[in-house]
Amino acid sequence: MIKLKCIAVDDEPLALDIIEDYVSKVPFLELVKRTENAIEALQMVQAGGVDIVFLDIQMPELTGIQFLKIASGKANYILTTAYSQYALESYDLNVSDYLLKPIAFDRFYKAVEKVHNQVKVTSPPDAPIQPLMAIVPAPHPVNPIQDFIFVKTEHKIQKIELDDILYIEGLKDYISIFTKTERVITLQNMKKMEETLPKGKFIRVHKSYIIALDKIDSIERSRISICGKIIPIGDTYRDEFFKHIDNKNI
């Protein structure tokens, strides 16, 4: 049996735990490294001997897309992410598959089996494993407008509809997402969340606040009211916010 050597790269330990568990259940896979350090993983891939890389897209030091561009092949890549809008960009980078978090085991198995079957067909005995060059479709249709996000809470990965979000408050290394019905706390920084949310629907108005524009009830001087919550407008964000409001003709 051809055994494929794998590494898992993700800045979330919970996501790495899931990949490690799934790999352990597949006889033709061997996990040789799990890491939150994308630079370390890139060095391993460039050194050779890695067959499959399970690669998260949104990582702080080096994004998955940047990783792929630098690596230029060298292995078979299965992207793992909570944000489906990146699927189209990954099509140009010779990925083997694209898994949307939270990842179900049957979907994971289908992705690795595809790589394994291709290797069995194309590799003679004792030949080095070559990366797949064909691009496969994304597992789900990709909508032009992302209408939800996934965030990691203490015990699970939770889906949040963008239309339900009222505002987001930063709390040091954590953020609180206030929706119409609940408050969700996740370990993430404001900058990363701001980059994740669609422009034009959400805007940062303070170092500690991102708001949903369509949830604004009123604006008075340097304060915004949303469902009874008074949110300050920071000096750094004031001009951009009011420029945006003026463009919306509010």
RAZI-V685849 format. One record per residue. N is the residue number from 1. BURIAL is # if it has 16 or more other C-alpha atoms within 10 Angstrom, else .. D_LAST is the distance of its C-alpha to the last C-alpha in Angstrom with 1 decimal. Layout:
BEGIN
n={N & N}
burial={BURIAL & BURIAL}
d_last={D_LAST & D_LAST}
END
This chain:
BEGIN
n={1 & 2 & 3 & 4 & 5 & 6 & 7 & 8 & 9 & 10 & 11 & 12 & 13 & 14 & 15 & 16 & 17 & 18 & 19 & 20 & 21 & 22 & 23 & 24 & 25 & 26 & 27 & 28 & 29 & 30 & 31 & 32 & 33 & 34 & 35 & 36 & 37 & 38 & 39 & 40 & 41 & 42 & 43 & 44 & 45 & 46 & 47 & 48 & 49 & 50 & 51 & 52 & 53 & 54 & 55 & 56 & 57 & 58 & 59 & 60 & 61 & 62 & 63 & 64 & 65 & 66 & 67 & 68 & 69 & 70 & 71 & 72 & 73 & 74 & 75 & 76 & 77 & 78 & 79 & 80 & 81 & 82 & 83 & 84 & 85 & 86 & 87 & 88 & 89 & 90 & 91 & 92 & 93 & 94 & 95 & 96 & 97 & 98 & 99 & 100 & 101 & 102 & 103 & 104 & 105 & 106 & 107 & 108 & 109 & 110 & 111 & 112 & 113 & 114 & 115 & 116 & 117 & 118 & 119 & 120 & 121 & 122 & 123 & 124 & 125 & 126 & 127 & 128 & 129 & 130 & 131 & 132 & 133 & 134 & 135 & 136 & 137 & 138 & 139 & 140 & 141 & 142 & 143 & 144 & 145 & 146 & 147 & 148 & 149 & 150 & 151 & 152 & 153 & 154 & 155 & 156 & 157 & 158 & 159 & 160 & 161 & 162 & 163 & 164 & 165 & 166 & 167 & 168 & 169 & 170 & 171 & 172 & 173 & 174 & 175 & 176 & 177 & 178 & 179 & 180 & 181 & 182 & 183 & 184 & 185 & 186 & 187 & 188 & 189 & 190 & 191 & 192 & 193 & 194 & 195 & 196 & 197 & 198 & 199 & 200 & 201 & 202 & 203 & 204 & 205 & 206 & 207 & 208 & 209 & 210 & 211 & 212 & 213 & 214 & 215 & 216 & 217 & 218 & 219 & 220 & 221 & 222 & 223 & 224 & 225 & 226 & 227 & 228 & 229 & 230 & 231 & 232 & 233 & 234 & 235 & 236 & 237 & 238 & 239 & 240 & 241 & 242 & 243 & 244 & 245 & 246 & 247 & 248 & 249 & 250}
burial={. & . & . & # & # & # & # & # & # & # & # & . & . & . & # & # & . & . & # & # & . & # & # & . & . & . & . & . & # & # & # & . & . & # & # & # & . & # & . & . & # & # & . & . & # & . & . & . & . & # & # & # & # & # & # & # & # & # & # & . & . & . & . & # & # & . & # & # & . & . & . & . & # & # & # & # & # & # & # & # & # & # & # & # & . & # & # & . & . & # & # & . & # & # & # & # & # & # & # & # & # & # & # & . & . & . & . & # & . & . & # & # & . & . & # & # & . & . & # & . & . & . & . & . & . & . & . & . & # & # & # & # & . & . & . & . & . & # & . & . & . & . & . & . & . & . & . & # & # & # & # & # & . & . & . & . & # & # & . & # & . & # & . & # & # & # & # & # & # & # & # & . & . & . & # & # & # & # & # & . & . & . & . & # & # & # & . & # & . & # & . & . & # & # & . & . & # & . & . & . & . & # & # & # & # & # & # & # & # & # & # & # & # & . & # & . & . & . & . & . & . & . & . & # & . & # & . & . & . & . & # & # & # & # & . & . & . & # & . & . & # & . & . & . & . & . & . & . & . & .}
d_last={65.2 & 62.8 & 60.8 & 57.5 & 56.6 & 53.0 & 50.6 & 47.3 & 44.6 & 41.6 & 40.0 & 40.0 & 43.5 & 42.7 & 42.0 & 45.3 & 47.2 & 46.1 & 47.2 & 50.5 & 51.2 & 50.6 & 52.7 & 55.6 & 55.7 & 56.3 & 59.9 & 59.2 & 56.6 & 57.3 & 54.7 & 56.0 & 52.9 & 49.7 & 47.6 & 44.2 & 45.0 & 43.9 & 46.0 & 49.1 & 48.5 & 48.1 & 51.4 & 53.1 & 51.9 & 53.0 & 56.4 & 57.0 & 58.2 & 54.9 & 54.5 & 51.1 & 48.1 & 45.6 & 42.6 & 39.2 & 36.4 & 34.2 & 36.5 & 36.0 & 38.8 & 39.1 & 36.9 & 38.7 & 37.7 & 39.1 & 42.2 & 42.9 & 42.6 & 45.0 & 47.4 & 47.8 & 49.5 & 52.3 & 51.6 & 49.9 & 46.3 & 44.6 & 41.0 & 39.6 & 35.9 & 33.3 & 30.8 & 31.7 & 29.5 & 32.3 & 34.8 & 34.2 & 34.6 & 37.8 & 39.4 & 40.3 & 42.1 & 45.0 & 44.2 & 46.4 & 43.9 & 40.5 & 40.3 & 37.1 & 37.2 & 38.4 & 41.4 & 44.0 & 47.6 & 48.4 & 45.6 & 46.9 & 50.4 & 49.5 & 48.0 & 51.0 & 53.5 & 52.1 & 52.8 & 56.2 & 57.3 & 56.3 & 58.4 & 61.4 & 61.3 & 60.9 & 62.8 & 66.6 & 68.4 & 67.8 & 65.3 & 62.2 & 59.1 & 56.8 & 53.0 & 51.6 & 50.1 & 48.7 & 45.0 & 44.4 & 41.4 & 38.9 & 40.0 & 36.9 & 34.6 & 31.7 & 28.4 & 26.0 & 23.3 & 24.5 & 23.5 & 25.6 & 27.3 & 30.7 & 31.3 & 34.7 & 35.4 & 38.7 & 40.6 & 38.7 & 36.0 & 33.1 & 30.7 & 27.1 & 24.6 & 21.3 & 19.5 & 21.3 & 20.2 & 18.0 & 18.7 & 21.7 & 23.8 & 26.4 & 29.9 & 32.3 & 33.6 & 31.8 & 28.3 & 27.2 & 24.9 & 23.5 & 23.0 & 22.7 & 26.5 & 27.9 & 28.0 & 29.5 & 31.1 & 32.1 & 33.9 & 31.5 & 29.7 & 26.0 & 26.4 & 27.9 & 25.4 & 22.5 & 24.4 & 25.0 & 21.5 & 19.6 & 17.3 & 13.7 & 14.1 & 15.2 & 14.9 & 17.4 & 16.3 & 19.8 & 23.4 & 23.7 & 20.3 & 18.4 & 15.6 & 14.2 & 10.5 & 10.6 & 12.6 & 10.4 & 11.2 & 10.1 & 10.1 & 12.9 & 14.5 & 15.6 & 15.3 & 13.3 & 14.4 & 15.2 & 17.9 & 19.4 & 19.6 & 18.5 & 17.9 & 18.3 & 16.6 & 19.6 & 20.4 & 21.1 & 17.7 & 15.6 & 15.2 & 14.5 & 11.8 & 9.8 & 10.7 & 9.4 & 5.9 & 6.3 & 7.9 & 5.5 & 3.8 & 0.0}
END
